C-alpha cells in the first residue's frame, strides 16, 4: 500500500529528480512563463481575471516531476474567449492543473479544458483537480456541444478529481464521436457534475485498432475507475426532440471488439445519481462492474429506465456485473434493465435493492440474478427511511431490520477495488441488499448535490498507470521569508510534524506540530531566523516521511 499522503514534488534525495522552480505569475504576465516550464516546475497563478487562453503544447513533465499549474482557488478566474478553448493541451504529459475557476461566459463551442489534435496526438498522465467550471454551456437552447472537460486525442492515465461542473452543454466528454480517440485507464473521482443540457459524462466507444498507435494505449485489461461522484440532471436538461436531444446522465460506450482494449473494464462504484427528467440515469454497453451506487429518479420519463444496459452503436453488452446498488425510480420502464446482451458472455445482477413504478429488474437470466430485493416505487418507504423525499431530506438507508436475507456468494465480485465496502465505506455484510450494509440510522454521508468525500476505509492507492493521480499537495511561497504554507491532501486523519533541516538532513527545529483531517488541509508554519539559502522541510505523518526543498531569502 502506498503512502496515503503525497506531495507534488517528491523527495530531493532521489538524485534523478530535477531542480524545480516555483514561479509566481499574474494575469498580466503568466503567458510569458508557459514556454519555459520544465519538469518539476510549479506555476502559481495569483488571484485575478485571466482573459487569455492557457495553451499547453508539447509540455511534458515526468512521473516524479510533473509540471504543476495551480491557482488561488475561485479567486483565480479564467474567462472564456470566443477564439479558443480556455485550457488547451496538445501532446502533453505529466501535467497537474488544479485549483482555479473557469467561467465560459456562455460562449458557444469553447470547452473549459480540452486535450485535442485527433487520434495521432496524445495527452497522458494529466491530473485535473479542484477546478470549478461554470457558464460553459453556450447560448443555444438545446445545444449540448459546449463541454466542461473534453479529450479529442489518445488520452491515458488521466485523473479528474474534485472538480465541480455546473450547467455545461456536456460536463465531461472523453473520446471522439467517431471512436478514434480512446480514453484509457482513467481515474474519475469525487467530482460533482450537475444540470448539464446533455451528458453529465460520456466516455465514447472505441474502434478496433485505435489502441495500437501509442504504447500507453496498446494495452489490454485496463481499468477506468469512476467513483464517489455526484451526477444530476435535475435542472436544465435538453428535452426529448429538442436540439441535440436528451441524454442519460452518464454513458459508457464499448471498448474495441477485439485486440488491445477489448478486455478493459469500467469499475463504477460509490456514485450518487439523482434525477434526470428526460432519459436514464446511466447507460452502459462496455464491460462494467457497477456496484455500491445509489440511483434516485423522482422525475423519470416514460420510456427510460434508471439503469439501462443495452446495445449501443451496434455493439451488445458483454461482461456485466451489477451488485449492491440501491435504485429508487418512478420509471414505468424498469429499475435495472438489460437489453440485447451478447450471450457468449455473462451478465450478473446480485443483491441489489430496486424500487420502480414499472418492471424492477429485467433481462438477466435465471441464476445470474439472485438475492435482489424488489418492489414498487410506491412501496419503497416500507424498506427505506425517506425514499420519496427530494434533496435535502432524501434518505435511502434501510429501515431498521430491512434489506437482509441469506448470505450472498461474493466470489464473482472479489478483486474489484472496495467490492467488500458499502456506500459509506463500511465493511459489507453480504446478508444485506443494496448500497448500504446496515439499517436504522445512516451514520454516513448525507445525500446532497455537493462533492462527495472518499469514505473512510476504502482503497485510495492506484496502480502505477495513474501516475500523477497520486500527487496531492504543494508548498509555497518558494522562495519564502518568514512564513511557508503547505497545502496537503490527506486521505485519512493523521498527526503531522514539520521539521526544518539543512541540506544534509540535520534538524534545525520543529516549525509545525498538529493534526490533519481527511481532505485538503492548509498548514502555515513560521520560519526561524536562519541564513539565506536552501533548506529541507521534513514532513512526518503516520504514513511516513516526505521532504521538500525550500529557498529562504
NUDOLO-987542 format. One line per 3 residues: number of its first residue (from 1); for each residue x, y, z of C-alpha. Coordinates in nm, 2 decimals. Example, Ala and Ser with C-alpha at 12.3 -4.5 7.8 and 13.67 -1.06 7.14 Angstrom:
<rs>
1> 1.23,-0.45,0.78; 1.37,-0.11,0.71
</rs>
This chain:
<rs>
1> 0.00,0.00,0.00; 0.14,0.34,-0.10; 0.16,0.62,0.15
4> -0.17,0.80,0.18; -0.01,1.14,0.19; 0.16,1.27,-0.13
7> 0.33,1.60,-0.23; 0.35,1.74,-0.58; 0.73,1.73,-0.58
10> 0.89,1.42,-0.43; 1.19,1.40,-0.21; 1.51,1.57,-0.34
13> 1.71,1.28,-0.20; 1.64,1.10,-0.52; 1.92,1.21,-0.75
16> 1.72,1.16,-1.07; 1.49,1.45,-0.98; 1.54,1.78,-1.14
19> 1.58,2.12,-0.97; 1.23,2.27,-0.96; 1.12,2.63,-0.99
22> 0.83,2.79,-0.81; 0.70,3.07,-1.03; 0.45,3.33,-0.91
25> 0.26,3.49,-1.20; -0.03,3.72,-1.26; -0.29,3.77,-1.52
28> -0.07,4.03,-1.69; 0.24,3.81,-1.73; 0.16,3.44,-1.70
31> 0.17,3.36,-2.07; 0.54,3.46,-2.07; 0.62,3.17,-1.85
34> 0.44,2.89,-2.03; 0.70,2.81,-2.29; 0.98,2.79,-2.04
37> 0.81,2.54,-1.80; 1.03,2.24,-1.72; 0.97,1.91,-1.53
40> 0.91,1.98,-1.16; 0.82,2.35,-1.21; 0.51,2.50,-1.04
43> 0.34,2.80,-1.20; 0.13,2.97,-0.93; -0.14,3.19,-1.08
46> -0.23,3.47,-0.84; -0.59,3.60,-0.79; -0.74,3.79,-1.08
49> -0.93,3.75,-1.41; -0.73,3.58,-1.69; -0.86,3.66,-2.03
52> -0.61,3.48,-2.25; -0.61,3.10,-2.32; -0.39,2.87,-2.11
55> -0.23,2.69,-2.40; 0.00,2.40,-2.33; 0.17,2.24,-2.64
58> 0.45,1.98,-2.62; 0.49,2.04,-2.25; 0.60,1.72,-2.07
61> 0.69,1.67,-1.71; 0.79,1.33,-1.57; 0.64,1.07,-1.34
64> 0.85,1.20,-1.04; 0.85,1.57,-1.15; 0.52,1.68,-1.31
67> 0.46,2.03,-1.43; 0.21,2.19,-1.20; -0.01,2.49,-1.28
70> -0.23,2.60,-0.99; -0.44,2.89,-0.89; -0.57,3.06,-0.58
73> -0.90,2.87,-0.58; -1.20,3.06,-0.71; -1.01,3.39,-0.68
76> -0.81,3.28,-1.00; -1.07,3.30,-1.28; -1.01,3.21,-1.64
79> -1.27,3.38,-1.86; -1.39,3.22,-2.18; -1.29,3.38,-2.51
82> -1.45,3.31,-2.84; -1.11,3.25,-3.00; -1.04,2.92,-2.84
85> -1.08,2.66,-2.57; -1.00,2.81,-2.23; -0.74,2.55,-2.13
88> -0.59,2.36,-2.42; -0.35,2.07,-2.42; -0.17,1.92,-2.72
91> 0.09,1.64,-2.70; 0.14,1.69,-2.32; 0.22,1.45,-2.04
94> 0.26,1.46,-1.66; 0.08,1.78,-1.61; -0.11,1.88,-1.30
97> -0.38,2.16,-1.34; -0.55,2.25,-1.02; -0.74,2.49,-0.80
100> -0.89,2.76,-1.02; -1.22,2.87,-1.17; -1.32,2.86,-1.54
103> -1.61,3.08,-1.64; -1.70,3.01,-2.00; -1.93,3.32,-2.02
106> -2.18,3.10,-2.21; -1.98,3.14,-2.53; -2.07,2.88,-2.79
109> -1.84,2.59,-2.87; -1.54,2.66,-2.65; -1.45,2.39,-2.40
112> -1.33,2.46,-2.05; -1.04,2.21,-2.07; -0.97,2.03,-2.39
115> -0.69,1.79,-2.50; -0.72,1.79,-2.88; -0.55,1.73,-3.21
118> -0.71,1.40,-3.31; -0.61,1.03,-3.27; -0.25,1.08,-3.38
121> -0.19,1.32,-3.09; -0.18,1.25,-2.72; -0.23,1.37,-2.37
124> -0.13,1.13,-2.09; -0.08,1.13,-1.71; -0.29,1.45,-1.69
127> -0.43,1.54,-1.35; -0.72,1.79,-1.33; -0.84,1.86,-0.97
130> -1.03,2.12,-0.78; -1.14,2.30,-1.09; -1.47,2.50,-1.08
133> -1.63,2.52,-1.43; -1.94,2.73,-1.48; -2.12,2.91,-1.76
136> -1.98,2.66,-2.01; -2.30,2.56,-2.18; -2.31,2.81,-2.47
139> -2.61,3.02,-2.56; -2.81,2.80,-2.80; -3.11,2.63,-2.64
142> -3.09,2.25,-2.68; -2.73,2.25,-2.79; -2.51,2.01,-2.60
145> -2.18,2.07,-2.78; -2.00,2.31,-2.54; -1.81,2.09,-2.29
148> -1.65,2.13,-1.95; -1.37,1.88,-1.99; -1.30,1.71,-2.32
151> -1.04,1.48,-2.48; -1.02,1.45,-2.86; -0.69,1.27,-2.88
154> -0.53,0.95,-2.75; -0.56,1.00,-2.37; -0.44,0.76,-2.10
157> -0.38,0.77,-1.73; -0.59,1.08,-1.66; -0.71,1.18,-1.32
160> -1.02,1.40,-1.29; -1.07,1.47,-0.92; -1.28,1.71,-0.70
163> -1.40,1.92,-1.00; -1.73,2.09,-1.00; -1.91,2.14,-1.33
166> -2.24,2.32,-1.34; -2.47,2.38,-1.64; -2.23,2.28,-1.92
169> -2.36,2.17,-2.25; -2.19,1.84,-2.17; -2.00,1.81,-1.85
172> -1.72,1.56,-1.93; -1.68,1.41,-2.28; -1.39,1.17,-2.32
175> -1.30,1.03,-2.66; -1.43,1.12,-3.01; -1.77,1.06,-3.15
178> -1.61,0.86,-3.44; -1.44,0.61,-3.20; -1.09,0.71,-3.30
181> -0.95,0.88,-2.99; -0.95,0.63,-2.70; -0.96,0.73,-2.33
184> -0.77,0.46,-2.14; -0.70,0.38,-1.77; -0.85,0.68,-1.61
187> -0.95,0.77,-1.25; -1.26,0.99,-1.21; -1.34,1.06,-0.85
190> -1.51,1.30,-0.60; -1.65,1.53,-0.88; -1.99,1.69,-0.89
193> -2.14,1.74,-1.24; -2.50,1.88,-1.24; -2.76,2.05,-1.45
196> -2.60,1.98,-1.79; -2.80,2.00,-2.11; -2.66,1.68,-2.24
199> -2.45,1.42,-2.07; -2.30,1.48,-1.72; -2.03,1.25,-1.87
202> -1.99,1.03,-2.17; -1.69,0.81,-2.24; -1.71,0.72,-2.61
205> -1.69,0.39,-2.78; -1.35,0.27,-2.92; -1.30,0.12,-3.27
208> -1.07,-0.17,-3.34; -0.71,-0.07,-3.40; -0.73,0.27,-3.24
211> -0.55,0.14,-2.93; -0.24,0.04,-3.13; -0.09,0.38,-3.21
214> 0.08,0.45,-2.87; 0.25,0.23,-2.62; 0.03,0.38,-2.34
217> -0.29,0.27,-2.52; -0.16,-0.05,-2.68; -0.26,-0.25,-2.37
220> -0.54,-0.47,-2.26; -0.73,-0.54,-1.94; -0.71,-0.18,-1.82
223> -0.95,-0.04,-1.56; -1.10,0.30,-1.57; -1.24,0.38,-1.22
226> -1.53,0.61,-1.17; -1.61,0.65,-0.80; -1.76,0.88,-0.53
229> -1.90,1.13,-0.79; -2.24,1.31,-0.78; -2.43,1.32,-1.11
232> -2.76,1.50,-1.17; -2.97,1.65,-1.45; -3.24,1.77,-1.22
235> -3.25,2.11,-1.39; -3.17,2.23,-1.75; -3.17,1.91,-1.94
238> -3.23,1.92,-2.31; -3.58,1.79,-2.38; -3.67,1.49,-2.59
241> -3.70,1.60,-2.96; -3.52,1.94,-2.90; -3.18,2.04,-3.04
244> -2.92,1.77,-2.99; -3.17,1.56,-2.80; -3.19,1.42,-2.45
247> -2.91,1.22,-2.29; -2.85,1.00,-1.99; -2.66,1.14,-1.70
250> -2.36,0.91,-1.77; -2.29,0.68,-2.07; -2.01,0.42,-2.11
253> -1.96,0.32,-2.48; -1.80,0.00,-2.57; -1.43,-0.10,-2.59
256> -1.27,-0.23,-2.91; -1.44,-0.55,-3.02; -1.11,-0.73,-3.04
259> -0.74,-0.68,-2.98; -0.59,-0.42,-2.74; -0.85,-0.29,-2.51
262> -1.12,-0.55,-2.57; -1.09,-0.68,-2.21; -1.09,-0.34,-2.04
265> -1.34,-0.27,-1.77; -1.52,0.03,-1.62; -1.54,0.00,-1.25
268> -1.82,0.23,-1.13; -1.88,0.24,-0.76; -1.99,0.47,-0.47
271> -2.16,0.72,-0.70; -2.48,0.91,-0.64; -2.71,0.96,-0.94
274> -3.00,1.20,-0.89; -3.29,1.29,-1.12; -3.30,1.30,-1.50
277> -3.64,1.41,-1.64; -3.55,1.32,-2.00; -3.35,0.99,-2.00
280> -3.18,0.72,-1.80; -2.95,0.79,-1.50; -2.69,0.56,-1.66
283> -2.65,0.38,-1.98; -2.39,0.10,-2.02; -2.26,-0.11,-2.31
286> -1.89,-0.17,-2.22; -1.75,-0.44,-1.98; -1.86,-0.29,-1.65
289> -1.86,-0.36,-1.28; -2.14,-0.15,-1.13; -2.16,-0.16,-0.75
292> -2.24,0.03,-0.43; -2.41,0.31,-0.62; -2.73,0.50,-0.54
295> -2.97,0.58,-0.82; -3.27,0.80,-0.75; -3.50,0.94,-1.01
298> -3.83,1.10,-0.90; -3.89,1.26,-1.24; -3.82,0.97,-1.48
301> -3.95,0.99,-1.83; -4.20,0.73,-1.96; -3.97,0.54,-2.19
304> -3.64,0.52,-2.00; -3.54,0.31,-1.70; -3.30,0.42,-1.43
307> -3.01,0.18,-1.51; -3.00,0.08,-1.88; -2.75,-0.18,-2.01
310> -2.81,-0.21,-2.38; -2.68,-0.23,-2.73; -2.52,0.09,-2.85
313> -2.39,0.17,-3.19; -2.44,-0.19,-3.29; -2.24,-0.34,-3.00
316> -2.41,-0.56,-2.75; -2.32,-0.57,-2.38; -2.06,-0.83,-2.29
319> -1.92,-0.88,-1.93; -2.15,-0.71,-1.68; -2.16,-0.74,-1.30
322> -2.43,-0.53,-1.12; -2.43,-0.57,-0.74; -2.52,-0.39,-0.42
325> -2.69,-0.09,-0.59; -2.99,0.09,-0.45; -3.24,0.21,-0.72
328> -3.54,0.42,-0.65; -3.73,0.54,-0.97; -4.08,0.62,-1.08
331> -3.99,0.49,-1.42; -4.26,0.27,-1.57; -3.99,0.11,-1.79
334> -3.75,-0.05,-1.55; -3.52,-0.01,-1.25; -3.23,-0.21,-1.39
337> -3.28,-0.32,-1.74; -3.05,-0.55,-1.96; -3.13,-0.54,-2.33
340> -2.99,-0.74,-2.62; -2.68,-0.88,-2.44; -2.41,-1.09,-2.61
343> -2.50,-1.43,-2.48; -2.14,-1.56,-2.53; -2.06,-1.36,-2.22
346> -2.21,-1.35,-1.87; -2.42,-1.07,-1.72; -2.48,-1.09,-1.34
349> -2.72,-0.90,-1.11; -2.66,-0.97,-0.74; -2.80,-0.83,-0.41
352> -2.95,-0.51,-0.54; -3.24,-0.32,-0.39; -3.47,-0.19,-0.67
355> -3.79,0.00,-0.63; -3.96,0.11,-0.96; -4.30,0.20,-1.09
358> -4.26,-0.04,-1.37; -4.05,-0.36,-1.40; -3.78,-0.37,-1.14
361> -3.51,-0.59,-1.29; -3.53,-0.73,-1.64; -3.31,-0.92,-1.89
364> -3.09,-1.12,-1.66; -3.13,-1.49,-1.69; -3.20,-1.75,-1.42
367> -2.92,-1.80,-1.17; -2.74,-1.48,-1.29; -3.00,-1.27,-1.10
370> -3.00,-1.36,-0.73; -3.07,-1.22,-0.38; -3.22,-0.89,-0.51
373> -3.50,-0.72,-0.32; -3.75,-0.56,-0.55; -4.08,-0.38,-0.50
376> -4.27,-0.09,-0.64; -4.16,0.28,-0.62; -4.47,0.35,-0.40
379> -4.36,0.08,-0.15; -4.00,0.19,-0.12; -4.09,0.36,0.21
382> -4.16,0.02,0.36; -3.78,-0.06,0.32; -3.60,0.28,0.33
385> -3.60,0.58,0.56; -3.72,0.86,0.33; -3.70,0.75,-0.03
388> -3.98,0.97,-0.17; -3.82,1.29,-0.04; -3.63,1.54,-0.25
391> -3.29,1.67,-0.15; -3.22,1.77,0.13; -3.45,1.52,0.30
394> -3.37,1.22,0.08; -3.26,0.91,0.27; -3.24,0.57,0.12
397> -3.07,0.40,0.41; -3.26,0.08,0.51; -3.52,0.10,0.78
400> -3.43,-0.10,1.09; -3.43,-0.47,1.01; -3.49,-0.43,0.64
403> -3.30,-0.54,0.33; -3.14,-0.85,0.48; -3.16,-1.21,0.38
406> -2.94,-1.52,0.31; -2.57,-1.47,0.26; -2.49,-1.37,-0.10
409> -2.19,-1.55,-0.25; -1.92,-1.29,-0.32; -1.66,-1.48,-0.52
412> -1.77,-1.34,-0.85; -1.71,-0.99,-0.73; -1.39,-1.04,-0.53
415> -1.09,-0.85,-0.68; -1.27,-0.53,-0.76; -1.15,-0.23,-0.56
418> -1.36,-0.19,-0.25; -1.60,-0.46,-0.35; -1.63,-0.55,0.02
421> -1.72,-0.19,0.13; -2.06,-0.03,0.12; -2.15,0.32,0.01
424> -2.03,0.46,0.34; -1.70,0.27,0.33; -1.81,0.02,0.60
427> -1.72,-0.35,0.56; -2.00,-0.51,0.37; -2.21,-0.77,0.54
430> -2.32,-0.98,0.25; -2.66,-1.06,0.40; -2.76,-0.70,0.31
433> -2.91,-0.59,-0.02; -2.84,-0.26,-0.19; -2.57,0.00,-0.15
436> -2.57,0.01,0.23; -2.46,-0.26,0.48; -2.67,-0.17,0.78
439> -3.01,-0.05,0.88; -3.17,0.21,1.11; -2.99,0.55,1.12
442> -2.74,0.64,0.85; -2.42,0.75,1.00; -2.25,0.82,0.67
445> -2.26,1.09,0.41; -2.59,1.27,0.36; -2.72,1.25,0.00
448> -2.68,1.60,-0.14; -2.57,1.79,-0.45; -2.22,1.86,-0.34
451> -1.88,1.69,-0.38; -1.86,1.36,-0.20; -1.56,1.27,0.01
454> -1.38,0.94,-0.02; -1.53,0.72,0.25; -1.30,0.62,0.54
457> -1.17,0.27,0.50; -1.18,0.25,0.12; -0.88,0.18,-0.11
460> -0.73,0.50,-0.23; -0.39,0.40,-0.38; -0.40,0.33,-0.75
463> -0.17,0.13,-0.98; 0.12,0.30,-1.15; -0.07,0.36,-1.47
466> -0.23,0.66,-1.30; 0.09,0.83,-1.23; 0.03,1.19,-1.12
469> -0.31,1.09,-0.97; -0.12,1.03,-0.65; 0.02,1.38,-0.62
472> -0.19,1.58,-0.38; -0.01,1.88,-0.23; 0.23,2.18,-0.27
475> 0.45,2.42,-0.07; 0.45,2.79,-0.13; 0.57,3.06,-0.15
478> 0.91,2.93,-0.26; 1.13,3.12,-0.21; 1.00,3.21,0.13
481> 1.09,3.46,0.40; 0.90,3.44,0.73; 0.61,3.20,0.66
484> 0.56,2.89,0.44; 0.23,2.73,0.35; 0.17,2.37,0.28
487> -0.15,2.26,0.10; -0.17,1.89,0.18; -0.44,1.65,0.08
490> -0.46,1.38,0.35; -0.65,1.06,0.26; -0.71,1.00,0.63
493> -0.68,1.20,0.95; -0.33,1.20,1.09; -0.09,1.39,1.32
496> 0.18,1.59,1.14; 0.52,1.73,1.24; 0.72,1.95,1.01
499> 1.09,2.00,1.08; 1.32,2.25,0.92; 1.66,2.08,0.83
502> 1.97,2.17,0.64; 2.06,2.00,0.31; 2.24,1.73,0.49
505> 1.92,1.64,0.69; 2.03,1.79,1.03; 1.74,1.92,1.22
508> 1.73,2.29,1.29; 1.39,2.28,1.47; 1.03,2.19,1.46
511> 0.82,2.46,1.28; 0.48,2.29,1.30; 0.31,2.02,1.50
514> -0.06,1.95,1.48; -0.32,1.73,1.31; -0.46,1.69,0.96
517> -0.82,1.59,0.88; -0.91,1.38,0.58; -0.92,1.61,0.28
520> -0.74,1.92,0.18; -0.55,2.10,0.46; -0.38,2.44,0.46
523> -0.09,2.44,0.71; 0.10,2.77,0.77; 0.44,2.74,0.95
526> 0.66,3.02,1.08; 1.03,3.01,0.97; 1.31,3.08,1.22
529> 1.58,3.33,1.16; 1.84,3.15,0.96; 2.10,3.23,0.70
532> 1.97,3.27,0.34; 1.98,2.96,0.13; 1.82,2.62,0.06
535> 1.67,2.41,0.34; 1.46,2.10,0.37; 1.11,2.07,0.51
538> 1.09,1.72,0.66; 0.72,1.63,0.69; 0.63,1.34,0.93
541> 0.29,1.17,0.93; 0.16,0.84,1.04; 0.22,0.72,0.68
544> 0.58,0.81,0.65; 0.81,1.10,0.57; 0.82,1.34,0.28
547> 1.07,1.61,0.21; 1.05,1.94,0.02; 1.33,2.18,-0.06
550> 1.26,2.54,0.01; 1.47,2.85,-0.05; 1.47,3.10,0.24
553> 1.55,3.46,0.15
</rs>
